[in-house]
């Protein structure tokens, strides 16, 4: 699992981002937390995954690129919408992966 450096985080968990991230990486239970990742299907823009699913032994975590965290599903939708709006506003397109890679390479 890889983490986006400038992680998008919902308001309800913004104050405990590091703790939530640590718990996810160490398979600790996070019942109401959702992770936002780059899409696993090329036909989609983003995936919203309940963090509790990541605790499953055979979940393919290695391929995930986490770009956002949210405290509940509705907030995950808001964060995902914010990401998509930002990408479209800056590029007039919907290539989220390229946008985030370009944004991350500029910050290094």
C-alpha positions, 0 to 999 in steps of 0.5 A, a space after each residue: 500500500 502506498 500513501 499520497 504525500 498530500 493526503 486528502 482528509 475529511 473534516 471529521 478525522 483531520 485532527 487524527 489523520 496520523 493515528 488513523 493512517 497508522 492503524 490502517 497500516 497495522 491492521 487495527 480496526 477502523 469501523 467507520 473510516 473509508 479510504 479513497 484510492 486510485 481506481 482499480 478499474 480503468 473505467 472508474 476515477 476513484 475507489 471508496 473502500 471501507 477500512 475494515 475490508 483492508 483487514 482481510 488477509 487476502 485483500 490485495 493491499 499492495 496495489 492500493 494507492 491511498 489518496 484520501 481518508 474520511 470518517 464516514 461514507 458521506 464524507 468519503 463521497 464529499 472528499 472524492 468529489 473535491 478531488 475530482 473537482 480539483 482535477 477538472 478545475 486544474 486540467 479540464 479533464 478527469 485523469 486523476 492519476 496523472 494529475 496526482 503524480 504530476 502534483 507530487 513530483 512538483 512538490 519534491 
